[in-house]
């Protein structure tokens, strides 16, 4: 075969694989998208990046629980999840589906659990990333999670999978991929799932269905990808979140994780439509133009829940009360981005330049019926939940309660000279937030803010295997709306819009990569304006004062040693409130954050048929309510096996996984809230390659 033919075939194969080869062990990928800058090797990015492979996503997934289990493979991520929500912390900052991206498009998802059956890989950036990820109405300073949808590969795919998990939860999945056209330039990938039954928590029921279609096209001049999807979920009896009243002086020990605390009729029912479009058009050999766009429509049509999704524990014995409510929550989101990128060479210096303009819209409404049961809900965490009174009717929203618009411009220049690379970037945007009375549509207020978020970084490669770097990144978020209550206390300044917050991160690190081993070590310091609750003479207020500082070190590694595959890492983080006028707050640890957390995954591949997998997750102790209450540390173990065989000449992969093998009961922390852990969970699956 001629040399040019071999090169062309290699290029086509790299495109079909997304251009990303796996790092040692197969759980992470070598290359990841860096927003408007484009794809870059993980080892060359001047900040912490992890790109979880499809193997990492599928090996640890629990049917119906979404992304959380896979995201735990990133050392900088700490779980704040339940069977209802995919909340996590990235370097101490709360992140959920509102802040996630799909194919580089933000704002298309919500807090509820996100399916993984249509996802090929997950890109995680730790720390502020606004200057190269662009505008979003739901910015988070902790980092970015971008899900990349499955594309049709060079080989046809027809897979059918069945799963059993929990008490009686059955799942069915299809995955079909084809390429067509004269030169196989078109690709179609279809994924669908249907899950129904009782989860690992007795009495909790889940029905989840989705359908996703990904169409792509590539030729010499252009590259296009279009994703369309729909999902429906009905989740019953899933409340596991608890907050603490002033009568609690010691956190009660975690109860049996099999306990169900939901009240009669507690449920969530919602559906989501979403679309993404990515198109890149080649202008010449050095320059190209691109368009990214997205739309989603989310309708939480039924939501009988505990207010703020949490019960309030009143004393050390574990007695709790709750105000239940019925709250609908529709959301519509839009996003559009245009840009150009290209190379400018000046002697031995090469400038990789990217410029983009984008706009994001986010509209949300709500309807509140008030207290669902006239005299509320009460119980004990070690016994049962009780309700008193009659249900109140549901109330649909009358109009939008808030509308947000962001307008942004981003410019980045990566300057390469020999073994050194300098990144200079700036993002500037305007945020416009308008609030309305949802009953009559009358405008309540408007908040407009503007900010610039720069990025600059320097990296140096003394050899092909080593990279050293230092970087500064920033992020800006619109003002936060004060809720009606928090931690069982009514807030006197509810509905007030607090000032926008700026987050700045400095990071230095070193990375090493060879054929069998990859590791990255980073030191980071993040500073952000602080919002906290303070008690005054006339009640509780949420104020902005002082500064949250997250200072830490993160180590991650992956390796392949003969038949053993290893991945994992550890993060130490000292997170405190500084310079607060309230001396009872100043110097305290930030609520809900552990100093230590880590993950270790080990896979033994006996042969091409049999493999065994184990994973250990550790989270250190944390404090809540400004160091007045302490939550113990916990360590969990997941184990599983996989066997490949044939049934009537049809290849089939049989898998068994057990999560929380020891059946440990523990509290997961998220700010001042604790979430009861999930009990021991067994998952069985059979995947047929038709």
N, C-alpha and C positions, 0 to 999 in steps of 0.2 A: 504494500500500500504506500502511495506517495506520501511524502512528509506533510504536504498541505492538507491531504485528506485526513491524516491522523490528527492534526491540529484542529481541523474543523469538527471531527467526531468528538474530540475531547471537550471543545467549547459547547457543543450541543448537550453532551452528558452533564457538564457542569450546570447548564441552565436548567435541565430537567431536575437536578438535585437541589436547585435553588442556589448553586454555586458555593455550597458550604460543605466542607468535609468535617468529619467528627474529630474531636480531640481524643487522646488516649482514654480508653474505657467506653467511649461511645455515648456518654451521657450529656456532653456539651459539644458545641460546634466551634470550629476555628474562626468563622467569620460572622459578623453581625452588622445590622444596619445602624448607622449613626445619623439618623434623621436626614436633613437636607444634604449632609456631607456624602452620604451614600454608604455602600458596604466597605468595611475595613476589617482586617484581621483583628481578632480579640487581643492578641499580644501587642498590637501596635497602637491601640486606643489609649489616650492619656488620662484615663479614669477607669473605674471598675465596671466591667461589662461581663455578663454571663449569658450565653445563648443555649438554653436547654433544648436538647434534641427531641425528636419524636419518641425515641426510646425512653428518655427521662420522663416525658409526659405520660406515656402509656404504662410504664412499669409500676407507677405508684398511684394511678388513678383509682378512686373509689366511685362507683357508679352513682351519679346524681349529685356528687359533692363538688364537681367543678375543678378549678385550677389549683386550689389551695395545697393539696398534697404534693403536686409537682413543684410548686414554688418554694416549698420547704427545703428543696435541694440547694438553694442559694443561701450562703452563710449570712448575708446581710438582711435576710427576710425572717421575720418572726410571725408565727400564726396569731391571728385575732379572729379566727373563723368559727363557724358552727355549720350545722347541716343546712342553714338558711342563707348564709352570707359567705362571700369570699374575701373578707377583710384580712389584710396583712399589714405589718409594719416593715418599712424599708428604712434602715438606719434610723429607727425611732419615729418615723413619720407615718401616720395612718394613710393607707392606700386601699381603695376598693374598685369595683367595676366602673364607677363613674370616671376614674382617672386612667383606666386601661385604654390601650390602643389596639386596633385591628388593622393590619396591613399599613401601619403608619398613620392611620386616621383616628383622631381622638374623639371621645365623647359619645360613643355609640352604645355603651352598655350602662348598667345600673349596678346597685350594690348586691343584688341577689346572685346566687351561684351561676357560674358561666360554664357551659358545656365544653368539653375538650375534643369531641369526636371529629370536628372539622379542622383542628389545629395541627400544623406540621411541627412548629417549634415556637419557643417563647423567648423573646429577647428582653433582658433585664439590665437596666442602667441604674447604678446606685448613685444617689445624690442629685442635685438640681441639674436639669437638662434642657431648660426652656430655650436657650439660645440656638440650639440645633434641632429641636423637635417642633418648634413653632407654637402657634396659639392654641389654647384650649380653655374652655370655660370652667373646667374642673381640674385646675392645676394642683399638683402635689409636689412638695419640695423634696420628698424622700427619694424619689427615683421614678423611672418609667418602666412599665410593663407593656411590651408590644407583642401581640399574637400574630403569627404568620399563618395564613390559611393553607390547606393542602392544595397542591397543584397536580395535574396529571403528570406522571413520570414517563420515562422512555419505554417502560414495559406496562402492558395493560394490567389493571388491578380490578379484581372482583372478589370482595371479601364479605363474609357474613359472620357475625359474632353473636353469641348468646352469653349472658352473664346471670349469676345468682349471687345476691349479697344480702346482708342484714337478716331480718326475720323471714321475709317472704318477698323480696324485691327482685323482679326479673327484668332483664334488659335485652333488647335486640338492636343490632347495629348493622348498617350496610355501608360499604365503601367501594365505589366504582370509579375507575379512572381510565380514560381513553385519550389517545392523540390521533388526530386525523388531518386531512389536507395533503396536498401533493408532497410537501416536505415535512409533514408532521408539525406544521407551524401552529395548529390549533390544539388546545387541550381542554378537556372537560373532566372535572372531579365532582362527584356527588356523594354526600355523606348524610345519613339520617340515623336517628335513634328513637327508641320508645322504651321508657322505663316506667314500671308501675309496681306498687306493692308497699309493704311495711319495711321501714329502714331498720338499722341496728338498734334504734331506740324504740322499745315496745310502745305501740300506739301511734307512732309517727308514720304518716303515709305520704308517699311522693308519687306523682304522675308527671312525667316530663317527656315531651316530644319535640323534635326539631328536624329541620330539613335545610341543608346548605348546598348551594351549587357554585362552583368556582370555574370560570371560563377564562382562559388565557390565550394570548396570541403573541408570537415573536417572529420578526423577520429581520432583514439587514438594517432597516431604518427605524423600527419601533418595537416597543415591548409594552403589552397591555394586560392588565389583570382586572377581572370583574368578579365580585363576590356578592351573592344574594342569599339571605337566610331568614328563617322564621323559627321561633321557639315558643312553646306553651308550657307552663308549669302550674300545677296545683299542689301546694305543700300544706299539709294539715298537721297540727299538734307538734310544732317544732321549737317552741320557745325554750331557750337555755341560758339567757343573759340575765345577770344580776348586778344590781348596784347596792350601795350600803348607806343606811340612815345613820344619824348621829348617835344612836344607841348602841352601835357596834364598836367594841373596843379591841376585839380580836377576830380575825377572819375565821368563820366556822370551817372545820375541815371539809374537804370536798365530799359530797354524798355519793351514793352509788350512781355511776354514770348511766345506768339503765333507767333511772327515774325519769318520768315524763311529767312536766310541770304545766302543760297546756290546760287551758280551761275549755269548757264545752263550746264548740264552734270555732275555736281558734284556727285560722287558715289564711293563706295567701294564694291568690290566683292572678296570674299575669301572662301577657304575651308580648313578644317583641318582633318587629320587622326591622331588618337592617340591610344596607347596601354599601359597598365600597368600590371605588374605581381608582386604579393607578395606571397612568399612561406616561411613557417616556418616548420622546421623538428625537431622533438623531438629526442634528443640524449639519454638522460636518464631522471630521475625524476627531475634533477636540471638544465640541460643544453639543449639548442636548438641552431640550426643554421638557418640562414635566408638569403633569396635572395630578393632584390627589383630591378625592372628594368622598363624602359619605353622608348617609342619612339614616336615622333610626326613629322608630315610633314605639314607645313603651307604654303599656297600659296596665297598671296595678289596679285591676277592676274590683277585686275583693281583698280586703285587708283587715280582718278581725284580729287584733293583736294587742299585746301589752304596750302601753304608751312608751315611746322610745325603745320598744322591743325589749324592755327590761322590767324585772320585778325588783322591789326594794326590800332588802333584808333589814329587819328592825333591831335585832339583838344578837347576842352571841350564840343563842340557841338555834338560830336559823329560821325564825318566824319571818314571813314576808307578806307584803301587801302589794297590790298593783292597781293602777287605774287602767282599765282596758278601754280601747277605742276602736272605731271603725273609720279608716282613713284611706280613701282612694288617692292614687298618685299617678296621673298621666304625665309623660315627658315626650317632647319631640326635640331632636337634635339635627343640626346640619353643619357641614364643614366643607370648605373649598380652599384649595391652595394651588397657585401657579408659580413656576420658577424656572430658572436656568442654572446650569452648572457646566463647568469646563476647565480646561487647563491652559495656562499661559506660561510659556517657557522663556526665561531670561538667562541665557548662558547655562550655568550649572544649577540654577535655581528654577524650580517648578512650582507654580501657584495653582492649587486646586480650589477654584472659586465656586461658591454656591450662593444664589440669591433667591428669596421666595417672598411672596405676598400671600397672606391667608386671612380667612375670616371664619369665625365660629359662632353659631347661634344655639341657644339652649332655652327652651320654654318648659316650665313645669306648673302644674296646677294641683289642687288638693281639695278634698271635701271631707269635713270632719263631722261625724254624728254626735261626738261627745262621749260620755261614759257608756260603754256598751252594756254593762250590767249595773243597775241602779246603785247598788251598794258595793260594787267592786269585786275584787278577787283577793283571797288570802290563803295562806297555807304554811307549811313548814318544809324546808328542803329535804328533811329526812323522812317525811310522810307524804301526804297528798295535797293537791290543790283543790280549793273549794270556791264556788261562786255563789253570790247572793244577788237576787234581783232578776229582772227580765231584760232580754236584749232590746237595745234601741235600734231603730232602722238605719240602714246605710244611707249615705247622702252623697250623690254625685257632685263633682265640682261644677261650678257655674261658669267660670272663666279661668284664664291663666292667673296664677298667683305671683309668678316672677318670670321675667324675660331677661336673658343676658346676651350681650353681643360683645365679641372681641374682634379687634382689627389689628393685624400684626405685620411686621416686616422683619426678615432675618437675613443676615449676611455673614458668611463664613469664608475664611481663606486659610487653607492648609499649605504652608510653605515648606517644601522639602529641599534640603541641601545636604548632600552626602548622607551621613548617618544621623543627621539631626532633622527634626520636624517641629515647626512652630504653628500652632493653631490660634487664630484670632477670629472671634465671633461676636456678634451683637444681635440682640433681639429687642425690638421696640414695639409696644402695643398699647392700645387704648381699650379699657374695659368699661362697659356701660350696662348697669344693672337697674332694672325698673321693677318695683313691687306693686301688686294690685290686691284689692279685696276680692277673694275668689267668689264671693256671693254675688257681687254686683259689678265687678270689673272696674271699680273706681280706683284710680291711681293713688297709691299711698306714698311713694317716694322714689327718688332716683339717685344713684350713686355713680359718679364717673371718676375713673382713675387712670393714670398713665405711668409707664415705667420703662426703663431700659435695663436689660439683663445681659451683661457681657460674659464672655468666656475667653480665657487665654490659657494656653498650655504649651509646654515644651517637652519633647521626648527625644531620647538619644538611644541608638542601638550600637553599643560597642562591638557586638558580634551579631550574627544572624539569630542566635538563640536568646539573647538578653535584650530587654528594653527597660530603660529607666525614664521616669516622667514626673512632672509636677504640673498641677492644673488648678485653675480657679474658675468656678462656675456659680451662676446666680439664678434665682427664680423669683417670680413675683406673683402674688395671688390677690384676687379681689377681696374686699372686706368680708368678714364672716358675719352671718346673721345670728343674733343671740336667740337660742331656743326658749321655749316656754319654761322648761325646767331641766335640771341636771342633778343627778345623784340624790333624787328625792326632794330637792329643794326648788321652789318656784323662784324664778329669776325676775327681779323687779324691772330690769331694762330689756325684757323680752321684745323681740322684733327690731331692736336697735342694730344698725349696721356698724360693726367695728371697722377700724381703719385697715387698709390693705397691708399685707405683710411682705417683707423682703427676706429672702433666705440666701446666704452666701456659704459656699463650701471651698475650703482649700484642701488639696489632696496631693500626696507624694507617694510614689510606689515603684515597684520593680516586678518584672514578669520574666519567666523563663519557660521555654518550650522546646522539646525535642520529640522524637517519634514515639516515645513511651511515657513521657511525663510532662505535665504542664502545671505551673503554680504561679500564683500572683499574690503579692503582699502589698497592702496599702495602709497609709495612715491618713485619717481624715479629721477635719474640724468644721462642723456646721453650726452656723449661728442664725437665729430667727427671732423676730419679735414674739413675745409671749402673751397668750390669752389664758386667763385663769379666773376661777370664781372666788370672790371675796365676800365675807359677811360684814355688813354695815349695820347701823342702828335700826334701819327700817327694813332689813332683809338682805337677801343674797343678790349680788351683781356679778356679771361677767365683764371683766375689764382687760384692757391691753396695757401691759406694763412690764418692763424688764426684758430679758432676753433668754431664750432657750438655747443652750449650747450642747451639741452632741459631739463628743470627742472620742475617737476610738481607733482601733486597728483591726483589719480584716485579712484573713489568710484563706485562700482556696486552692484546691489541687485536684488533679485527676491523673490516673496512671493506669497502665496496662502491664501486668507482670505475668507472662506466660498465660495461664488459664484464669488469672484473677484480674478483675476490673475494679478499680477503686475511684471514688469521688467523694468530695466533702470539703469541709472547712470550718473555721471558727471565727467569731467576731467578739471582741471586747469593746464595750461602749460605756463611757461615763457621761450620762446625760443629766444636766442640772439647770435650774433656773438662776440666772445671774441678774444683779442690778435691779431687783424688784423693790419698790417702795414698801411693800408689805413685808416686814421682817420675818413673819412666820412662813413666808413662801421663799424668800431669798436663800439660795444655797441648797434647797431641797432637790432630791432626785425627781426627774420628770415622771409623772404618774404612769404606772403600768409597764415600765421598761426594765428589762433585765440587763445586768452588766455583761453576762456571758450567754451566748447561745451558739450551738454548733450542730453539724450534721456529718454523718459518716455512712456511706453506702458501699457495700461489698457485694460483688457478683462473682460466682464461680461457674465457669463454663466448662463442664466436663467433656462435652463433645458437641457435634453439630445438632444434637437432639435434646440434650438435657442441660439445664442451668438452674442455679439456686441464687437467691437474692436476699440480702438483709440490709436494714437501715436503722440507725440509731439517731434519734433527735433529742437534743438537750436544750432546755431553757432554764436559766438561773432564776433565783428569787427576785421578786420585784416589790415595790411599795406603791400604795395608792393613797389618795386623799392627803397628799402632801406629807408623806412619810409617817402618817399616823397608823396605817395598817400595813401589814406585811403578808405577801402571798408566797408560799413555798415554791421551790424549784421543782422541776419534773424531768424525767427521762423516759422515753418510750422506745419500743422495739417493734419493727415491722419485718416480716419474713415471708418468703414465697418461693415457689418452684415453677418451672416451665418445661414442658415436654412437647417435642415435635414428632408427629407420626403421620400415618395415612389411614383414612377410612374409605374403603372402596376406591382406592387410587386418588382420593381427594386429600391434599395436604391439610392437616389440622394442627393447631397449636393449643394445647391444654395448659391452663394456668390455674394456680391457687395462691392466694395471698391472704395473710392474716395481719391486720393492723392492730396496734396496741396489744401485742401478744400476751403480755403479763396482766392485762385487764386493769391497768392502773387508773384510779380516779384522781383527777387533778383539776385545778382552776387554770384557765388561760386568761391572761390579762390584756385589756385594751383600754388605755386611759384609766378612768376610775371604775370601769366595768370589769367583771369577771364572767367568763363563759365556761360552763361545765363541759368537761372533755367528753368525747365520744367513747362508748364502751368498746370492748374487743369486737372486731368486725372481720368476718370471713367473706372472701370474694372468690367465686369459681367462674371460669370462663372457658369457652371453646370457640376458636376462630378458624373458619373454614376458608381456604384459599381456592376459590372455584375457577 
